[in-house]
């Protein structure tokens, strides 16, 4: 089994996964790229010196809000063991 990545690398991977998930999608009302929500949230988490696992989880949270079986999503499933269990648990809580 693959070992979980260090926290900063979890953030990078989680960001890439959500960027792939939301590629080319925009909010209907504002017209803003959905990824702006993640960018803004990460800035806030950085400003308050949040736990890096919380930042990685924030990047992953759209999967857990929008997908019935997020752990089986083809973008997430191959990378599940790259994340600490805490990261996945936090993603469920956002």
C-alpha positions as CSV (number, residue, x, y, z in Angstrom):
1,X,0.0,0.0,0.0
2,X,1.2,3.5,-0.9
3,X,2.2,5.7,2.1
4,X,0.4,9.0,2.6
5,X,2.1,12.1,1.2
6,X,3.5,14.9,3.5
7,X,0.9,17.5,4.2
8,X,2.1,20.1,1.7
9,X,2.1,17.6,-1.0
10,X,-1.4,16.5,-0.1
11,X,-2.5,20.1,-0.7
12,X,-0.9,20.1,-4.1
13,X,-2.5,16.8,-5.1
14,X,-5.9,17.7,-3.7
15,X,-5.8,21.1,-5.6
16,X,-4.9,19.3,-8.8
17,X,-7.7,16.8,-8.4
18,X,-10.4,19.5,-7.8
19,X,-9.0,21.6,-10.7
20,X,-9.4,18.5,-12.9
21,X,-12.9,17.9,-11.5
22,X,-14.1,21.5,-12.0
23,X,-12.2,22.3,-15.2
24,X,-14.2,24.7,-17.3
25,X,-17.1,25.0,-14.9
26,X,-18.5,28.3,-13.9
27,X,-21.1,29.5,-11.3
28,X,-24.3,30.2,-13.1
29,X,-25.2,33.4,-11.2
30,X,-21.8,35.1,-10.9
31,X,-20.0,33.6,-13.9
32,X,-16.9,32.9,-11.7
33,X,-14.8,29.9,-12.2
34,X,-15.7,27.3,-9.5
35,X,-12.0,27.0,-8.7
36,X,-12.0,30.6,-7.4
37,X,-13.9,29.3,-4.4
38,X,-11.0,26.9,-3.6
39,X,-8.4,29.7,-4.2
40,X,-10.2,32.1,-1.9
41,X,-10.6,29.4,0.8
42,X,-7.0,28.5,0.7
43,X,-6.0,32.1,1.1
44,X,-8.1,32.4,4.2
45,X,-6.8,29.1,5.6
46,X,-3.2,30.3,5.0
47,X,-4.0,33.7,6.7
48,X,-5.2,32.0,9.8
49,X,-2.3,29.5,9.8
50,X,-4.6,26.5,9.5
51,X,-3.4,22.9,9.7
52,X,-2.2,21.9,6.2
53,X,-4.5,18.8,6.4
54,X,-7.5,21.2,6.7
55,X,-6.3,23.0,3.5
56,X,-5.9,19.7,1.6
57,X,-9.4,18.7,2.9
58,X,-10.8,22.0,1.7
59,X,-9.6,21.3,-1.8
60,X,-11.2,17.8,-1.7
61,X,-14.5,18.9,-0.1
62,X,-16.4,19.4,-3.4
63,X,-16.1,15.6,-4.1
64,X,-17.6,14.8,-0.7
65,X,-20.4,17.3,-1.1
66,X,-21.3,16.5,-4.7
67,X,-20.5,12.8,-5.2
68,X,-22.5,10.0,-3.6
69,X,-19.5,7.7,-3.3
70,X,-16.6,10.2,-3.5
71,X,-14.0,7.6,-2.5
72,X,-14.9,5.7,-5.6
73,X,-14.7,8.7,-7.9
74,X,-12.2,7.9,-10.7
75,X,-10.2,11.0,-9.9
76,X,-10.0,10.3,-6.1
77,X,-9.9,6.5,-5.9
78,X,-6.4,6.0,-7.2
79,X,-5.1,8.6,-4.8
80,X,-6.9,7.7,-1.6
81,X,-3.9,6.3,0.1
82,X,-2.0,9.5,-0.6
83,X,-4.1,11.3,2.0
84,X,-4.1,10.9,5.8
85,X,-7.4,9.5,7.1
86,X,-7.8,12.9,8.9
87,X,-7.7,14.7,5.6
88,X,-10.5,12.6,4.2
89,X,-12.5,13.0,7.5
90,X,-12.0,16.8,7.4
91,X,-13.2,16.8,3.7
92,X,-16.4,15.2,4.8
93,X,-17.0,17.9,7.4
94,X,-16.7,20.9,5.1
